[in-house]
Amino acid sequence: MPPAKKRPRAYDHLRTRTAVLAQYAHVRDAVAALTPEQLARPTRLGDWTVRDLVAHIAQGLGSVSRDLALPEPPGPKPATTLLEWPPAVAAFVRDPEAPAPAAARPDLLALYGEVEAAFLADVPATGTGDRLLPTLVGSMRLTDYLVTRTVELIVHTDDLNEALGLEIPYDRQALAACTRLLADTLADRAPGGSVEVRVPPFAVVQCIGGPKHTRGTPPNVVETSPLTWIRLATGRTEWARALEDAEVSASGERADLAALLPLLA
């Protein structure tokens, strides 16, 4: 009998909205200080420059207002749940053949201001966030889609930091939502209870079929930090390299996630 599916994690609409705005503000403040030379630097995203990446981040948040302006898809059930988003969007992530963002406008700060103003006007600060959006990967609840924006923002903030040697901050709640969604995606992709994956302080999930752990110290444990987990899940680093660099601890004969990673690539 296959392992029973756990109830999907719930996210608070207001807290998620606040986290998205906070992380976007961190990026906006960093963009305000970038020089033309920095904007022209390469990134680890194929042919994209920093300017392309910065424009893409604004486009990613701008998609919320663009989708809210469209007619609401018929309900009652969304076509794409939160845990279905990662595999659905994987085809769009880090595609080396993907063109650079078309909205790489000369005045990036104006673009960032327009996107932020539209988000504040369009995304309610109250309610449950159950309104459906017609996204690229199917209709999604507004709050669920905002959780996916934390993934976009956190992952690309890390891309910017890597490209420029900066230390753009990570909003704690945005980092938590991103970490939890990617951890839950792993558990959904490889259901089971033989391996415990710990990403303190934000997530603990069990995955991979086999003998189920119930009490005491689990026989198979993987533990890492939120940013290392996010890099593993999105293909920014490889399992073997993370082990070699002691960024991941893995104990037990089943504690090997190499075949399951990345989740978004």
Phi and psi in degrees as GROMACS dihedral restraints (atoms count N, CA, C in turn):
[ dihedral_restraints ]
;  ai    aj    ak    al  type     phi  dphi    fc
    3     4     5     6     1   -66.5    20    10
    4     5     6     7     1   152.8    20    10
    6     7     8     9     1   -60.2    20    10
    7     8     9    10     1   144.8    20    10
    9    10    11    12     1   -70.1    20    10
   10    11    12    13     1   141.2    20    10
   12    13    14    15     1   -75.5    20    10
   13    14    15    16     1   136.1    20    10
   15    16    17    18     1   -82.5    20    10
   16    17    18    19     1   156.8    20    10
   18    19    20    21     1   -63.9    20    10
   19    20    21    22     1   134.2    20    10
   21    22    23    24     1   -59.2    20    10
   22    23    24    25     1   145.6    20    10
   24    25    26    27     1   -65.5    20    10
   25    26    27    28     1   140.3    20    10
   27    28    29    30     1   -99.6    20    10
   28    29    30    31     1   144.8    20    10
   30    31    32    33     1  -122.8    20    10
   31    32    33    34     1   137.3    20    10
   33    34    35    36     1   -77.0    20    10
   34    35    36    37     1   132.2    20    10
   36    37    38    39     1   -63.3    20    10
   37    38    39    40     1   -50.1    20    10
   39    40    41    42     1   -64.9    20    10
   40    41    42    43     1   -43.1    20    10
   42    43    44    45     1   -64.4    20    10
   43    44    45    46     1   -37.8    20    10
   45    46    47    48     1   -70.0    20    10
   46    47    48    49     1   -42.5    20    10
   48    49    50    51     1   -59.1    20    10
   49    50    51    52     1   -44.6    20    10
   51    52    53    54     1   -62.5    20    10
   52    53    54    55     1   -41.0    20    10
   54    55    56    57     1   -64.8    20    10
   55    56    57    58     1   -41.8    20    10
   57    58    59    60     1   -60.9    20    10
   58    59    60    61     1   -47.7    20    10
   60    61    62    63     1   -63.6    20    10
   61    62    63    64     1   -38.7    20    10
   63    64    65    66     1   -65.2    20    10
   64    65    66    67     1   -44.3    20    10
   66    67    68    69     1   -69.1    20    10
   67    68    69    70     1   -38.0    20    10
   69    70    71    72     1   -62.1    20    10
   70    71    72    73     1   -38.6    20    10
   72    73    74    75     1   -65.2    20    10
   73    74    75    76     1   -37.3    20    10
   75    76    77    78     1   -60.8    20    10
   76    77    78    79     1   -43.6    20    10
   78    79    80    81     1   -67.9    20    10
   79    80    81    82     1   -43.7    20    10
   81    82    83    84     1   -57.3    20    10
   82    83    84    85     1   -44.7    20    10
   84    85    86    87     1   -63.4    20    10
   85    86    87    88     1   -37.6    20    10
   87    88    89    90     1   -68.7    20    10
   88    89    90    91     1   -40.6    20    10
   90    91    92    93     1   -61.8    20    10
   91    92    93    94     1   -35.2    20    10
   93    94    95    96     1   -61.0    20    10
   94    95    96    97     1   -24.4    20    10
   96    97    98    99     1  -100.8    20    10
   97    98    99   100     1    -0.3    20    10
   99   100   101   102     1   -75.5    20    10
  100   101   102   103     1   140.3    20    10
  102   103   104   105     1   -90.0    20    10
  103   104   105   106     1   163.0    20    10
  105   106   107   108     1   -55.8    20    10
  106   107   108   109     1   -36.4    20    10
  108   109   110   111     1   -65.3    20    10
  109   110   111   112     1   -40.3    20    10
  111   112   113   114     1   -67.2    20    10
  112   113   114   115     1   -39.6    20    10
  114   115   116   117     1   -65.6    20    10
  115   116   117   118     1   -24.1    20    10
  117   118   119   120     1   -87.8    20    10
  118   119   120   121     1    -6.0    20    10
  120   121   122   123     1   -68.3    20    10
  121   122   123   124     1   153.7    20    10
  123   124   125   126     1   -75.7    20    10
  124   125   126   127     1   162.6    20    10
  126   127   128   129     1  -125.4    20    10
  127   128   129   130     1   176.6    20    10
  129   130   131   132     1   -82.9    20    10
  130   131   132   133     1    10.6    20    10
  132   133   134   135     1  -104.0    20    10
  133   134   135   136     1    69.5    20    10
  135   136   137   138     1    60.5    20    10
  136   137   138   139     1  -127.9    20    10
  138   139   140   141     1   -87.8    20    10
  139   140   141   142     1     1.7    20    10
  141   142   143   144     1   -68.9    20    10
  142   143   144   145     1   135.0    20    10
  144   145   146   147     1   -87.5    20    10
  145   146   147   148     1   175.4    20    10
  147   148   149   150     1   -60.4    20    10
  148   149   150   151     1   -39.0    20    10
  150   151   152   153     1   -59.4    20    10
  151   152   153   154     1   -43.8    20    10
  153   154   155   156     1   -60.8    20    10
  154   155   156   157     1   -43.7    20    10
  156   157   158   159     1   -65.0    20    10
  157   158   159   160     1   -43.3    20    10
  159   160   161   162     1   -61.0    20    10
  160   161   162   163     1   -42.9    20    10
  162   163   164   165     1   -65.3    20    10
  163   164   165   166     1   -39.2    20    10
  165   166   167   168     1   -62.6    20    10
  166   167   168   169     1   -38.9    20    10
  168   169   170   171     1   -61.4    20    10
  169   170   171   172     1   -44.1    20    10
  171   172   173   174     1   -64.2    20    10
  172   173   174   175     1   -40.6    20    10
  174   175   176   177     1   -61.1    20    10
  175   176   177   178     1   -38.5    20    10
  177   178   179   180     1   -62.6    20    10
  178   179   180   181     1   -41.5    20    10
  180   181   182   183     1   -75.5    20    10
  181   182   183   184     1   -34.7    20    10
  183   184   185   186     1   -62.3    20    10
  184   185   186   187     1   -22.0    20    10
  186   187   188   189     1   -63.2    20    10
  187   188   189   190     1   -24.5    20    10
  189   190   191   192     1   -64.6    20    10
  190   191   192   193     1   -50.7    20    10
  192   193   194   195     1   -65.7    20    10
  193   194   195   196     1   -38.8    20    10
  195   196   197   198     1   -62.5    20    10
  196   197   198   199     1   -42.0    20    10
  198   199   200   201     1   -71.7    20    10
  199   200   201   202     1   -35.3    20    10
  201   202   203   204     1   -66.7    20    10
  202   203   204   205     1   -24.7    20    10
  204   205   206   207     1   -76.8    20    10
  205   206   207   208     1   -13.8    20    10
  207   208   209   210     1   -88.1    20    10
  208   209   210   211     1   158.6    20    10
  210   211   212   213     1   -58.4    20    10
  211   212   213   214     1   142.5    20    10
  213   214   215   216     1   -68.6    20    10
  214   215   216   217     1   132.2    20    10
  216   217   218   219     1   -63.0    20    10
  217   218   219   220     1   154.7    20    10
  219   220   221   222     1   -65.7    20    10
  220   221   222   223     1   141.6    20    10
  222   223   224   225     1   -97.0    20    10
  223   224   225   226     1  -158.6    20    10
  225   226   227   228     1   -90.3    20    10
  226   227   228   229     1   -17.6    20    10
  228   229   230   231     1  -102.5    20    10
  229   230   231   232     1   130.7    20    10
  231   232   233   234     1   -63.2    20    10
  232   233   234   235     1   146.2    20    10
  234   235   236   237     1   -73.5    20    10
  235   236   237   238     1   -26.5    20    10
  237   238   239   240     1  -126.6    20    10
  238   239   240   241     1   116.4    20    10
  240   241   242   243     1   -83.6    20    10
  241   242   243   244     1   171.0    20    10
  243   244   245   246     1   -61.4    20    10
  244   245   246   247     1   -40.6    20    10
  246   247   248   249     1   -75.7    20    10
  247   248   249   250     1   -14.0    20    10
  249   250   251   252     1   -86.8    20    10
  250   251   252   253     1   -13.4    20    10
  252   253   254   255     1   -64.5    20    10
  253   254   255   256     1   -47.4    20    10
  255   256   257   258     1   -56.1    20    10
  256   257   258   259     1   -50.3    20    10
  258   259   260   261     1   -68.0    20    10
  259   260   261   262     1   -31.0    20    10
  261   262   263   264     1   -67.9    20    10
  262   263   264   265     1   -35.3    20    10
  264   265   266   267     1   -90.3    20    10
  265   266   267   268     1    -8.5    20    10
  267   268   269   270     1   -55.8    20    10
  268   269   270   271     1   -33.3    20    10
  270   271   272   273     1   -66.1    20    10
  271   272   273   274     1   -20.7    20    10
  273   274   275   276     1   -94.5    20    10
  274   275   276   277     1    -8.8    20    10
  276   277   278   279     1   -92.5    20    10
  277   278   279   280     1   126.4    20    10
  279   280   281   282     1    52.7    20    10
  280   281   282   283     1    38.5    20    10
  282   283   284   285     1   -76.1    20    10
  283   284   285   286     1   115.0    20    10
  285   286   287   288     1   -63.9    20    10
  286   287   288   289     1   -18.8    20    10
  288   289   290   291     1   -91.2    20    10
  289   290   291   292     1    -4.2    20    10
  291   292   293   294     1   -67.7    20    10
  292   293   294   295     1   137.8    20    10
  294   295   296   297     1   -70.4    20    10
  295   296   297   298     1   157.5    20    10
  297   298   299   300     1   -64.9    20    10
  298   299   300   301     1   152.8    20    10
  300   301   302   303     1   -56.7    20    10
  301   302   303   304     1   133.6    20    10
  303   304   305   306     1   -71.9    20    10
  304   305   306   307     1   -19.3    20    10
  306   307   308   309     1   -93.6    20    10
  307   308   309   310     1    24.7    20    10
  309   310   311   312     1   -73.8    20    10
  310   311   312   313     1    72.2    20    10
  312   313   314   315     1   -74.5    20    10
  313   314   315   316     1   153.9    20    10
  315   316   317   318     1   -58.2    20    10
  316   317   318   319     1   -42.2    20    10
  318   319   320   321     1   -95.8    20    10
  319   320   321   322     1    85.0    20    10
  321   322   323   324     1   -67.4    20    10
  322   323   324   325     1   -35.1    20    10
  324   325   326   327     1   -65.1    20    10
  325   326   327   328     1   -35.8    20    10
  327   328   329   330     1   -64.7    20    10
  328   329   330   331     1   -41.7    20    10
  330   331   332   333     1   -59.7    20    10
  331   332   333   334     1   -46.3    20    10
  333   334   335   336     1   -62.4    20    10
  334   335   336   337     1   -39.6    20    10
  336   337   338   339     1   -65.4    20    10
  337   338   339   340     1   -41.0    20    10
  339   340   341   342     1   -64.3    20    10
  340   341   342   343     1   -43.4    20    10
  342   343   344   345     1   -64.6    20    10
  343   344   345   346     1   -43.6    20    10
  345   346   347   348     1   -64.8    20    10
  346   347   348   349     1   -43.3    20    10
  348   349   350   351     1   -62.6    20    10
  349   350   351   352     1   -42.0    20    10
  351   352   353   354     1   -64.9    20    10
  352   353   354   355     1   -41.7    20    10
  354   355   356   357     1   -61.2    20    10
  355   356   357   358     1   -46.5    20    10
  357   358   359   360     1   -61.0    20    10
  358   359   360   361     1   -36.7    20    10
  360   361   362   363     1   -77.3    20    10
  361   362   363   364     1   -32.4    20    10
  363   364   365   366     1   -95.5    20    10
  364   365   366   367     1   -29.9    20    10
  366   367   368   369     1   -97.5    20    10
  367   368   369   370     1   111.4    20    10
  369   370   371   372     1   -64.8    20    10
  370   371   372   373     1   145.2    20    10
  372   373   374   375     1   -89.5    20    10
  373   374   375   376     1     0.0    20    10
  375   376   377   378     1  -126.3    20    10
  376   377   378   379     1   171.5    20    10
  378   379   380   381     1    93.3    20    10
  379   380   381   382     1  -174.1    20    10
  381   382   383   384     1   -99.7    20    10
  382   383   384   385     1    -9.8    20    10
  384   385   386   387     1    71.3    20    10
  385   386   387   388     1    29.2    20    10
  387   388   389   390     1   -86.2    20    10
  388   389   390   391     1    -6.3    20    10
  390   391   392   393     1   -57.6    20    10
  391   392   393   394     1   135.1    20    10
  393   394   395   396     1   -88.4    20    10
  394   395   396   397     1   139.7    20    10
  396   397   398   399     1  -113.5    20    10
  397   398   399   400     1   140.7    20    10
  399   400   401   402     1   -86.8    20    10
  400   401   402   403     1    81.1    20    10
  402   403   404   405     1   -83.3    20    10
  403   404   405   406     1   175.8    20    10
  405   406   407   408     1   -63.3    20    10
  406   407   408   409     1   -24.6    20    10
  408   409   410   411     1  -108.8    20    10
  409   410   411   412     1    19.8    20    10
  411   412   413   414     1   112.8    20    10
  412   413   414   415     1   172.4    20    10
  414   415   416   417     1   -71.9    20    10
  415   416   417   418     1   140.4    20    10
  417   418   419   420     1  -139.3    20    10
  418   419   420   421     1   151.2    20    10
  420   421   422   423     1   -63.7    20    10
  421   422   423   424     1   145.2    20    10
  423   424   425   426     1   -56.6    20    10
  424   425   426   427     1   -47.9    20    10
  426   427   428   429     1   -62.7    20    10
  427   428   429   430     1   -40.8    20    10
  429   430   431   432     1   -61.5    20    10
  430   431   432   433     1   -41.2    20    10
  432   433   434   435     1   -66.6    20    10
  433   434   435   436     1   -34.2    20    10
  435   436   437   438     1   -64.6    20    10
  436   437   438   439     1   -35.0    20    10
  438   439   440   441     1   -61.6    20    10
  439   440   441   442     1   -40.5    20    10
  441   442   443   444     1   -64.9    20    10
  442   443   444   445     1   -27.0    20    10
  444   445   446   447     1   -70.5    20    10
  445   446   447   448     1   -28.8    20    10
  447   448   449   450     1   -66.2    20    10
  448   449   450   451     1   -35.6    20    10
  450   451   452   453     1   -63.4    20    10
  451   452   453   454     1   -49.6    20    10
  453   454   455   456     1   -56.9    20    10
  454   455   456   457     1   -46.8    20    10
  456   457   458   459     1   -69.3    20    10
  457   458   459   460     1   -44.3    20    10
  459   460   461   462     1   -67.8    20    10
  460   461   462   463     1   -46.3    20    10
  462   463   464   465     1   -61.2    20    10
  463   464   465   466     1   -44.3    20    10
  465   466   467   468     1   -78.3    20    10
  466   467   468   469     1   -24.4    20    10
  468   469   470   471     1   -62.2    20    10
  469   470   471   472     1   -42.0    20    10
  471   472   473   474     1   -63.9    20    10
  472   473   474   475     1   -38.2    20    10
  474   475   476   477     1   -61.3    20    10
  475   476   477   478     1   -43.1    20    10
  477   478   479   480     1   -64.5    20    10
  478   479   480   481     1   -44.5    20    10
  480   481   482   483     1   -60.5    20    10
  481   482   483   484     1   -39.8    20    10
  483   484   485   486     1   -67.7    20    10
  484   485   486   487     1   -40.0    20    10
  486   487   488   489     1   -71.6    20    10
  487   488   489   490     1   -32.4    20    10
  489   490   491   492     1  -113.4    20    10
  490   491   492   493     1    -5.9    20    10
  492   493   494   495     1    68.3    20    10
  493   494   495   496     1    29.4    20    10
  495   496   497   498     1   -93.6    20    10
  496   497   498   499     1   176.7    20    10
  498   499   500   501     1  -131.2    20    10
  499   500   501   502     1    57.9    20    10
  501   502   503   504     1   -61.1    20    10
  502   503   504   505     1   129.1    20    10
  504   505   506   507     1   -67.2    20    10
  505   506   507   508     1   159.3    20    10
  507   508   509   510     1  -112.3    20    10
  508   509   510   511     1   117.9    20    10
  510   511   512   513     1   -60.7    20    10
  511   512   513   514     1   131.8    20    10
  513   514   515   516     1   -59.5    20    10
  514   515   516   517     1   -45.7    20    10
  516   517   518   519     1   -68.5    20    10
  517   518   519   520     1   -37.6    20    10
  519   520   521   522     1   -66.3    20    10
  520   521   522   523     1   -41.9    20    10
  522   523   524   525     1   -63.3    20    10
  523   524   525   526     1   -39.5    20    10
  525   526   527   528     1   -63.9    20    10
  526   527   528   529     1   -46.3    20    10
  528   529   530   531     1   -63.1    20    10
  529   530   531   532     1   -43.3    20    10
  531   532   533   534     1   -60.9    20    10
  532   533   534   535     1   -48.2    20    10
  534   535   536   537     1   -60.6    20    10
  535   536   537   538     1   -45.4    20    10
  537   538   539   540     1   -66.5    20    10
  538   539   540   541     1   -42.1    20    10
  540   541   542   543     1   -62.2    20    10
  541   542   543   544     1   -43.0    20    10
  543   544   545   546     1   -71.2    20    10
  544   545   546   547     1   -33.3    20    10
  546   547   548   549     1   -68.3    20    10
  547   548   549   550     1   -43.2    20    10
  549   550   551   552     1   -64.9    20    10
  550   551   552   553     1   -32.6    20    10
  552   553   554   555     1   -63.6    20    10
  553   554   555   556     1   -41.7    20    10
  555   556   557   558     1   -60.8    20    10
  556   557   558   559     1   -46.7    20    10
  558   559   560   561     1   -63.4    20    10
  559   560   561   562     1   -33.8    20    10
  561   562   563   564     1   -73.4    20    10
  562   563   564   565     1   -36.6    20    10
  564   565   566   567     1   -72.7    20    10
  565   566   567   568     1   -35.2    20    10
  567   568   569   570     1  -128.9    20    10
  568   569   570   571     1    71.8    20    10
  570   571   572   573     1   -65.0    20    10
  571   572   573   574     1   146.6    20    10
  573   574   575   576     1   153.8    20    10
  574   575   576   577     1  -175.9    20    10
  576   577   578   579     1  -136.8    20    10
  577   578   579   580     1    21.0    20    10
  579   580   581   582     1   -89.1    20    10
  580   581   582   583     1   -18.0    20    10
  582   583   584   585     1  -128.0    20    10
  583   584   585   586     1   132.6    20    10
  585   586   587   588     1  -104.8    20    10
  586   587   588   589     1   125.0    20    10
  588   589   590   591     1  -108.3    20    10
  589   590   591   592     1   120.9    20    10
  591   592   593   594     1  -113.6    20    10
  592   593   594   595     1   127.7    20    10
  594   595   596   597     1  -127.8    20    10
  595   596   597   598     1    76.1    20    10
  597   598   599   600     1   -69.2    20    10
  598   599   600   601     1   144.9    20    10
  600   601   602   603     1   -98.9    20    10
  601   602   603   604     1    19.0    20    10
  603   604   605   606     1  -105.5    20    10
  604   605   606   607     1   -29.2    20    10
  606   607   608   609     1  -150.2    20    10
  607   608   609   610     1   143.0    20    10
  609   610   611   612     1  -139.3    20    10
  610   611   612   613     1   122.8    20    10
  612   613   614   615     1  -133.4    20    10
  613   614   615   616     1   156.4    20    10
  615   616   617   618     1  -111.4    20    10
  616   617   618   619     1   144.7    20    10
  618   619   620   621     1  -153.2    20    10
  619   620   621   622     1   173.6    20    10
  621   622   623   624     1    70.1    20    10
  622   623   624   625     1   123.7    20    10
  624   625   626   627     1   -64.4    20    10
  625   626   627   628     1   153.3    20    10
  627   628   629   630     1   142.0    20    10
  628   629   630   631     1  -166.4    20    10
  630   631   632   633     1   -57.6    20    10
  631   632   633   634     1   129.2    20    10
  633   634   635   636     1   -88.6    20    10
  634   635   636   637     1   134.5    20    10
  636   637   638   639     1   -84.4    20    10
  637   638   639   640     1   136.1    20    10
  639   640   641   642     1  -124.0    20    10
  640   641   642   643     1   -39.2    20    10
  642   643   644   645     1  -139.4    20    10
  643   644   645   646     1   159.9    20    10
  645   646   647   648     1    72.2    20    10
  646   647   648   649     1  -162.1    20    10
  648   649   650   651     1   -75.2    20    10
  649   650   651   652     1   123.4    20    10
  651   652   653   654     1   -62.0    20    10
  652   653   654   655     1   143.3    20    10
  654   655   656   657     1   -72.7    20    10
  655   656   657   658     1   -22.0    20    10
  657   658   659   660     1  -129.2    20    10
  658   659   660   661     1   113.2    20    10
  660   661   662   663     1  -133.2    20    10
  661   662   663   664     1   134.1    20    10
  663   664   665   666     1  -118.3    20    10
  664   665   666   667     1   131.6    20    10
  666   667   668   669     1  -138.2    20    10
  667   668   669   670     1   138.1    20    10
  669   670   671   672     1  -157.7    20    10
  670   671   672   673     1   174.2    20    10
  672   673   674   675     1   -85.2    20    10
  673   674   675   676     1   161.8    20    10
  675   676   677   678     1   -55.7    20    10
  676   677   678   679     1   -47.7    20    10
  678   679   680   681     1   -66.9    20    10
  679   680   681   682     1   -39.4    20    10
  681   682   683   684     1   -64.1    20    10
  682   683   684   685     1   -41.3    20    10
  684   685   686   687     1   -60.9    20    10
  685   686   687   688     1   -43.7    20    10
  687   688   689   690     1   -63.8    20    10
  688   689   690   691     1   -40.2    20    10
  690   691   692   693     1   -66.2    20    10
  691   692   693   694     1   -38.0    20    10
  693   694   695   696     1   -65.6    20    10
  694   695   696   697     1   -45.5    20    10
  696   697   698   699     1   -66.9    20    10
  697   698   699   700     1   -26.8    20    10
  699   700   701   702     1  -106.5    20    10
  700   701   702   703     1     7.3    20    10
  702   703   704   705     1    79.0    20    10
  703   704   705   706     1    13.8    20    10
  705   706   707   708     1   -75.7    20    10
  706   707   708   709     1   -23.2    20    10
  708   709   710   711     1  -142.3    20    10
  709   710   711   712     1   160.2    20    10
  711   712   713   714     1  -102.5    20    10
  712   713   714   715     1   152.6    20    10
  714   715   716   717     1   -55.5    20    10
  715   716   717   718     1   -49.1    20    10
  717   718   719   720     1   -62.2    20    10
  718   719   720   721     1   -39.5    20    10
  720   721   722   723     1   -67.3    20    10
  721   722   723   724     1   -41.7    20    10
  723   724   725   726     1   -63.2    20    10
  724   725   726   727     1   -38.6    20    10
  726   727   728   729     1   -64.6    20    10
  727   728   729   730     1   -46.0    20    10
  729   730   731   732     1   -62.0    20    10
  730   731   732   733     1   -36.9    20    10
  732   733   734   735     1   -86.2    20    10
  733   734   735   736     1     6.5    20    10
  735   736   737   738     1    60.0    20    10
  736   737   738   739     1    30.5    20    10
  738   739   740   741     1   -88.6    20    10
  739   740   741   742     1   -11.9    20    10
  741   742   743   744     1  -132.7    20    10
  742   743   744   745     1   137.7    20    10
  744   745   746   747     1  -109.4    20    10
  745   746   747   748     1   134.3    20    10
  747   748   749   750     1  -137.5    20    10
  748   749   750   751     1   117.8    20    10
  750   751   752   753     1  -123.5    20    10
  751   752   753   754     1   136.8    20    10
  753   754   755   756     1   107.9    20    10
  754   755   756   757     1   148.5    20    10
  756   757   758   759     1   -68.6    20    10
  757   758   759   760     1   -19.5    20    10
  759   760   761   762     1   -97.2    20    10
  760   761   762   763     1    -3.4    20    10
  762   763   764   765     1   -82.2    20    10
  763   764   765   766     1    62.7    20    10
  765   766   767   768     1  -135.4    20    10
  766   767   768   769     1   110.5    20    10
  768   769   770   771     1  -100.1    20    10
  769   770   771   772     1     7.8    20    10
  771   772   773   774     1   -55.5    20    10
  772   773   774   775     1   -41.4    20    10
  774   775   776   777     1   -73.1    20    10
  775   776   777   778     1   -14.1    20    10
  777   778   779   780     1  -101.3    20    10
  778   779   780   781     1   -10.3    20    10
  780   781   782   783     1  -111.6    20    10
  781   782   783   784     1   152.0    20    10
  783   784   785   786     1   -78.2    20    10
  784   785   786   787     1   164.8    20    10
  786   787   788   789     1   -91.2    20    10
  787   788   789   790     1   -26.6    20    10
  789   790   791   792     1  -125.3    20    10
  790   791   792   793     1    80.9    20    10
